[in-house]
Amino acid sequence: MQRFRLAAILALTLGCAAAASAQTPIGAVDFIDNDSVIGWACLPGDADTFLPVEVWAYRPSNGSWTYVGTENASRGRDEVGSAGVCGSTAGAFYHGFELTIFPEELIATQGSYQIYAYSNGTLLPQNPSISNIVSFATSGFPGSTTWRTDYNDPNQRSVSMVSCIWPFKGANPDSHGGSWSPATDNWDPYFLPGGATNFANMVTQANWCLRNDRTNPTSWYWTQSNSATNASTWPTTDYWVISANTELAYSKSQSGPPSQSEPINAGDIYSVAALTKSTFKLGIDNTKPGHTIYDIPFLSIGAQMGRGQTGPIGWIQPTGQDTHLQFQVKQVVQTAGHYHDIAAYIEMMWGGYKRFIGISLTQDLNHRYHWNWNALESFWFPGGEFNLLGKPKLDQCQLSNAQLPVIDSTTIGQTKTVSIPLRGLLQCLETMNIPNLYRDAGGYLGWSSDRPTNLPIAITGVHLAIEQGDGEPNLTAKMETVFSKPTLVNF
């Protein structure tokens, strides 16, 4: 499903509201995809009444309706407030609703649904530019070696930063002054709400969210889109998706928007190549001009629901054979640097949030954190809950039939096979009490809400990644890594 910028569709959605009576809610559904239902609702001219919005799913194959959830239309929507349709006081700017992540019971049906939103019994009109159909039928991995960057629009140079997602705030801290709210370009958001929310005192912050003023989008345009593909035309189906993100993620010092921070295959930091019908090579070169000290370039290639794949990549069944993520990896180049990583990220959904497991083949990790990403058009939206593990902690899990090599300076040029039993990995996280050593977060690895062990869990993304940091003045670090196409194998 495509995503569309809020500012570009505001005129259409406000036009739907013009004919409504003063007693009838007005509003619109702006976005629908496999992750989210987003829009706005209010009583005409009433800035201070905040309406509930119910989301329902209709399944044409059997004529059934499923209640999805209720969201209060009280989130920030600057352009709706500026239009004046919800009144003229400060509350007029807070009539948005955002339902992110469908219920796992709905996803597990593997069905196709039409999505509708109601406020006080009134059906909210849908923007005519979008489809209300979502499908959770299995898509599998792409069959090609075609790849492209994140955003559906190859010319996109700005993103819609919607209201803060998650109980923790932020896509980056706003510049309100004080020691805990520095300007975006002054602190690495990985250690602030732009990446991991690690500090207990940040959880209670009420206004930690970087949001662009969509009534004046020119102030939030990056200089170029940095879109790239190896196809002759812009692909919309059956492709692998690239994320090239350099912290500071939302900084205007990058040439492009988050997830497309710098050019690819343009003699700069990032390079991507399909070497054969089954292998890709990813490269990061911190010796290039686009890199500055303390940047941490991240580059991934993967399969993603909503990016060339209409449904989940696969499933983790509650019983029976386990689902193994398998791929091969070869480190080709690795020069000395401050930090580097080779990792696999598995994305799942339950409890109203995305859940990620990151498996590092180079680092000894046992970290858990929440990561907020409010760039609506990016496939990473809205962020989620991460558990990161390295081989020493994975060895504690004693996973049956696992192959977990360590990639280091002694294995350069060697092809290693990785096989990760995913249900076993989830069970280990939930039962082994592995300490969370990420800064001062405390506690154990695990999840903020229990995984439903009686349902198949959708694997909605699989991404193979490299990351390279270098704090040295001479900026000498670079790396190249070859990955085979990943597969999911049940045994």
Buried (B, 14 or more C-beta within 10 A) or exposed (E): BBBBBBBBBBEBBBEBBEEBEEEBBBBBBBBBBBBBBBBBBBBBEBBEEBBBBBBBBBBEEEEEEBEBBEBBBBBBBBBBBBBEBBBEEEBBBBBBBBBBBBBBEBBBBBBBBBBBBBBEEBEBBBBEEBEBBBBBEBBEBBEBBBBBBBBBBBEBBBBBBBBBBBEBBBBBBBEEEEEBBBBBEEBBBBBBBBBBBBBEEBBEBEEBBBBBBBEEBEEBBBEBBBBBBBEEEBBEEEBBBBBBBBBBBBBBEBBBBBBBBBBBEEEBBBBBBBEEEEBBBBBBBBEBEBBEEEBBBBBBBBBBBBBBBBBBBBBBBBEEEBBBBBBBBBBEBBBEBBEBBBBBBBBBBBBBBBBBBBBBBBBEBBBBBBBBBBBBBBBBBBBBBBBBBBBEBBEEBEBEEBEBBBBEEEBEEEEBEBBBBBBBBBBBBBEBEBEBBBEEBEEBBBBEEEBBEEBBBBBBBBBBBBBBBBEEEEBEBBBBBBBBBBBBBEE
